[in-house]
């Protein structure tokens, strides 16, 4: 049992995969820096956050092996994001819906 | 089978598979608390940015975009070397793994050096954490991140020495993996800090 699951758990990612992910990350970094010199108004932050999230997903999925983890690890990884959304969402809602006397 | 697997459980009489899984889950739980730690600052950033968009737009011009971009590249490269270091030790290549951890450490130090010059330039222009809300957030967020880089460097230093001494192999490399996870999280947070502070202010 142990040996079977052991080899199953230890998914060793190939060096090539890491290099490809790294190249993608560098291209995305160049893109986000380039876009910052252009003026899209409010869309600048939207583009910057979308690019950052794609980069973050690439780091989490491949560098942090999340792609090869079981469901419980995914739950542990996703749960804080829900809490983060709650924290930010509620604070923002509170701050901008106050009626100043 | 029982005997073959107890060799790296350090006499804890625990199933190494369970030990491995729970260590990793514990690490992810800790990373969750780290996200929440920075989350409070991100919430503060969102609120003040929405309240004073002109201030953020004007003052983020003071930051050195090139240096920020260089640091982003350094940190992403260090993540790559750390990821390969983990794969290397899982294949039993101790020498390669410890050299790659060393490269990661050098990159982390390089990040610190660039940040040192950046802070120096800010102080030279009489910009301090109490200059404005934007710079309060800038110094707090990058400062807390820098603290995490230093802690990461200490962890990596220990891991490098232990890997060099041959404490880990293809059967047991959990600490290297967990150290790697921590280092990637530091990278992940910077991925958000860089555009928010340097690019779109």
HADDOCK unambig.tbl for C-alpha pairs under 7 A between the chains (distance, minus, plus):
assign (segid A and resid 2 and name CA) (segid B and resid 17 and name CA) 6.53 0.50 0.50
assign (segid A and resid 6 and name CA) (segid B and resid 17 and name CA) 6.38 0.50 0.50
assign (segid A and resid 12 and name CA) (segid B and resid 87 and name CA) 5.66 0.50 0.50
assign (segid A and resid 12 and name CA) (segid B and resid 90 and name CA) 6.69 0.50 0.50
assign (segid A and resid 13 and name CA) (segid B and resid 87 and name CA) 6.23 0.50 0.50
assign (segid A and resid 15 and name CA) (segid B and resid 84 and name CA) 6.12 0.50 0.50
assign (segid A and resid 18 and name CA) (segid B and resid 80 and name CA) 6.55 0.50 0.50
assign (segid A and resid 22 and name CA) (segid B and resid 80 and name CA) 6.45 0.50 0.50
assign (segid A and resid 36 and name CA) (segid B and resid 199 and name CA) 5.60 0.50 0.50
assign (segid A and resid 36 and name CA) (segid B and resid 200 and name CA) 6.75 0.50 0.50
assign (segid A and resid 44 and name CA) (segid B and resid 200 and name CA) 6.77 0.50 0.50
assign (segid A and resid 45 and name CA) (segid B and resid 200 and name CA) 5.98 0.50 0.50
assign (segid A and resid 48 and name CA) (segid B and resid 195 and name CA) 6.18 0.50 0.50
assign (segid A and resid 52 and name CA) (segid B and resid 191 and name CA) 5.95 0.50 0.50
assign (segid A and resid 52 and name CA) (segid B and resid 192 and name CA) 5.90 0.50 0.50
assign (segid A and resid 56 and name CA) (segid B and resid 188 and name CA) 5.61 0.50 0.50
assign (segid A and resid 56 and name CA) (segid B and resid 191 and name CA) 6.82 0.50 0.50
assign (segid A and resid 59 and name CA) (segid B and resid 188 and name CA) 6.97 0.50 0.50
assign (segid A and resid 63 and name CA) (segid B and resid 83 and name CA) 5.55 0.50 0.50
assign (segid A and resid 64 and name CA) (segid B and resid 181 and name CA) 5.73 0.50 0.50
assign (segid A and resid 64 and name CA) (segid B and resid 184 and name CA) 6.79 0.50 0.50
assign (segid A and resid 73 and name CA) (segid B and resid 25 and name CA) 6.18 0.50 0.50
assign (segid A and resid 76 and name CA) (segid B and resid 28 and name CA) 6.14 0.50 0.50
assign (segid A and resid 76 and name CA) (segid B and resid 29 and name CA) 6.10 0.50 0.50
assign (segid A and resid 77 and name CA) (segid B and resid 28 and name CA) 6.33 0.50 0.50
assign (segid A and resid 77 and name CA) (segid B and resid 32 and name CA) 6.86 0.50 0.50
assign (segid A and resid 80 and name CA) (segid B and resid 32 and name CA) 5.09 0.50 0.50
assign (segid A and resid 80 and name CA) (segid B and resid 35 and name CA) 6.94 0.50 0.50
assign (segid A and resid 80 and name CA) (segid B and resid 36 and name CA) 6.99 0.50 0.50
assign (segid A and resid 84 and name CA) (segid B and resid 36 and name CA) 6.20 0.50 0.50
assign (segid A and resid 84 and name CA) (segid B and resid 39 and name CA) 6.03 0.50 0.50
assign (segid A and resid 88 and name CA) (segid B and resid 43 and name CA) 4.96 0.50 0.50
assign (segid A and resid 92 and name CA) (segid B and resid 47 and name CA) 6.19 0.50 0.50
